[in-house]
Amino acid sequence: MLWNDIYVDAAATRLGRLEDVRQAAAEGRYDPAECEADDLVSVSVVDDASQADMAVEAAGLAVSRSRAAHEDYTLVAHVSSGTFHGLDHWVPASYVQARTIGGKASAIQLQQASNGGLGALDLVASHLAARPAPAAALITTSDKYQLPMFDRYRSDKGAPRGDGATAVVLRRGGGVARLVSTVVISDTTFEGMYRGTAPWGEAAGEQGWPIDMRKRLKEFLTAGDVQVADIAQALAGGQQASMLAAMGEAGVDIKDVARFIYPHSGATQVDWETVKAVAGVDVSQTNWELGRRLGHLGAGDQFAGLADMLENKMVGPGDLVVMSALGHGFNFGAAVLEVVAEPQWS
């Protein structure tokens, strides 16, 4: 989808202390061979705040950086990858709104696994496009991966999890980066990959805590005529297809793009030499170094990468940025942004 007069006006993150992954390996919490192969440096660990309060902190910073007045906000969208926020039958989006912009904007909860940030970006842009300026929307993401529910190093493989929240303000009428295009597509061929085979009534009892994504994948592979290579090819193909579609709609070639923001994954999941050979993207153009320090933030990798690039002036006016995401299901998202102003943020 091509967009007109939709801007990212502010972005922010709320992160935790950086835990050395080598220390985790030495303590037996992270398989040493996997630690070496994944090639991460650290992961973000939040000890002192709930997921909802992390989102409030990120949102407060983003709102303070934005020029949008509180009465301009028409929507608050809170996103997670599916991690539990502490209470059933509760709406964290309203909690975030009450502690940031207040007012009468609609508050909604969204979930699309690790594609949640870009999925929300696509939906919220549609909401704003139907409203005249001035109009603004707040998107927050927040995920924590902690025991007893989730083991950040062992529940899944190849993408050690980090805790963190992010926020962006979308706005009509101007901002620091113009939203040029978004594409969100899906391929449900391997929907069951992280569901496993246990009957619904038995799933909770058989699964237990911590969540075991590796077991679910093993069950899925054992139950059907599916090879890991088939899954890898489909995921890479879907991610590439969404990126090319978004750039195609924007009339942008890969050589025109200054920076690419990918999901935070270990080197066992992303071969940067292959990415360069196939897609023409050099690792130095990406957020790999940030991802190596933070770990996978669930729905927030893309917004964290954007905030980091804007805060540290890694991009400037005229630069094009492409964000890419994929989430279980599987859903694939991509967005093209053009930086139009240098943010005046502390």
LINNOR-V795300 format. One record per residue. SS is DSSP state (2 for helix, 1 for strand, 0 for the rest). PSI is psi as a letter, one per 20 degrees, with the letter a starting at -180 (none if undefined). NEAR is the number of other C-alpha atoms within 10 Angstrom. Layout:
# LINNOR-V795300
ss->(SS;SS)
psi->(PSI;PSI)
near->(NEAR;NEAR)
This chain:
# LINNOR-V795300
ss->(0;1;0;0;0;0;1;1;1;1;1;1;1;1;1;0;1;1;1;1;2;2;2;2;2;2;0;0;0;0;0;2;2;2;2;2;2;2;0;0;0;1;1;1;1;0;0;0;0;0;2;2;2;2;2;2;2;2;2;2;2;2;2;2;2;0;0;0;0;2;2;2;1;1;1;1;1;1;1;1;0;0;0;0;0;0;0;0;0;0;0;2;2;2;2;2;2;2;0;0;0;0;0;0;0;1;1;1;1;1;1;0;2;2;2;2;2;2;2;2;2;2;2;2;2;2;2;2;2;0;0;0;0;0;0;1;1;1;1;1;1;1;1;0;0;0;0;0;0;0;0;0;0;0;0;0;0;0;0;0;1;0;0;1;1;1;1;1;1;1;1;0;0;0;0;0;1;1;1;1;1;1;1;1;1;1;0;2;2;2;2;2;2;2;0;0;0;0;0;2;2;2;2;2;2;2;2;0;0;0;0;0;2;2;2;2;2;2;2;2;2;2;2;0;0;0;0;2;2;2;2;2;2;2;2;2;2;2;2;2;2;2;2;2;2;2;2;2;2;2;0;0;0;2;2;2;0;0;1;1;1;0;0;0;0;0;0;0;0;0;0;2;2;2;2;2;2;2;2;0;0;0;2;2;2;1;0;2;2;2;2;2;2;2;0;1;0;2;2;2;2;2;2;2;2;2;2;2;2;2;2;0;0;0;0;0;0;0;0;1;1;1;1;1;1;1;1;0;0;0;1;1;1;1;1;1;1;1;1;0;0;0;0;0;0;0)
psi->(p;q;q;p;k;p;q;o;h;q;q;r;q;o;r;a;q;o;p;p;h;h;g;h;g;h;j;j;i;p;p;h;g;h;g;g;h;h;k;r;g;r;q;p;p;o;h;j;q;r;g;g;h;g;h;g;g;g;g;g;g;g;h;h;i;q;i;p;q;h;i;i;p;i;q;p;p;p;q;r;i;i;q;p;j;h;q;q;l;q;n;h;h;h;g;g;g;h;j;e;i;b;a;j;q;q;p;q;p;q;p;l;c;i;j;h;g;h;g;g;g;g;g;h;h;g;g;h;h;j;q;q;q;p;q;q;q;p;p;q;q;p;p;p;n;q;q;i;h;p;o;h;h;i;h;r;p;i;m;p;q;q;p;q;q;r;q;q;o;q;q;q;j;r;a;h;p;p;o;g;q;q;p;p;r;q;o;j;g;k;h;j;h;k;h;a;i;p;q;g;h;i;g;g;h;h;g;a;q;q;p;n;h;g;g;g;g;g;g;g;h;h;h;r;m;p;q;h;h;g;g;g;g;g;g;h;g;g;g;g;g;h;g;h;g;g;h;g;h;i;k;p;q;h;i;i;p;g;q;p;o;r;q;o;q;r;i;h;h;o;o;h;h;g;g;g;h;g;i;k;p;q;h;i;i;a;k;g;h;g;h;h;h;h;r;o;k;d;i;j;g;g;h;g;g;g;g;g;h;g;h;j;k;i;q;r;p;i;q;p;p;p;q;q;q;q;q;q;g;q;q;p;q;q;q;p;q;o;p;i;q;p;p;m;q;none)
near->(16;14;16;14;17;26;25;24;25;28;32;29;28;21;22;19;14;17;18;14;24;19;13;16;17;11;11;10;15;19;16;17;9;19;21;16;14;20;16;26;19;23;27;24;21;23;11;8;12;15;21;22;19;27;29;27;23;25;31;19;20;26;24;15;19;22;16;23;13;17;14;18;23;19;22;24;25;29;32;27;23;17;17;14;17;10;8;7;5;11;15;23;25;20;17;26;23;14;13;20;19;15;13;14;19;14;21;15;16;20;19;23;22;30;30;29;33;28;28;24;25;21;14;20;24;14;15;22;16;9;12;11;15;16;23;32;27;29;27;34;35;32;29;29;24;18;11;10;16;20;19;25;23;20;19;19;17;20;26;28;29;30;28;31;33;34;32;29;25;30;29;24;17;19;24;22;28;25;26;25;25;29;23;27;16;17;14;11;11;17;15;17;22;19;18;22;18;14;9;9;8;10;13;12;10;10;15;11;14;15;19;18;19;16;17;20;19;14;18;21;17;13;11;8;7;13;11;10;9;10;15;12;11;16;20;14;13;22;23;18;18;24;24;18;21;25;24;14;15;19;11;17;10;17;8;12;18;18;24;23;24;21;26;32;23;24;19;15;14;18;11;17;13;12;15;12;10;10;13;12;20;15;16;11;14;21;22;23;13;18;27;22;19;28;29;27;33;32;33;30;33;29;26;27;26;27;19;18;19;22;17;9;12;13;21;18;14;13;17;22;24;26;24;25;29;29;22;21;20;22;24;30;31;31;29;26;25;23;21;18;18;15;21;10;13;5)
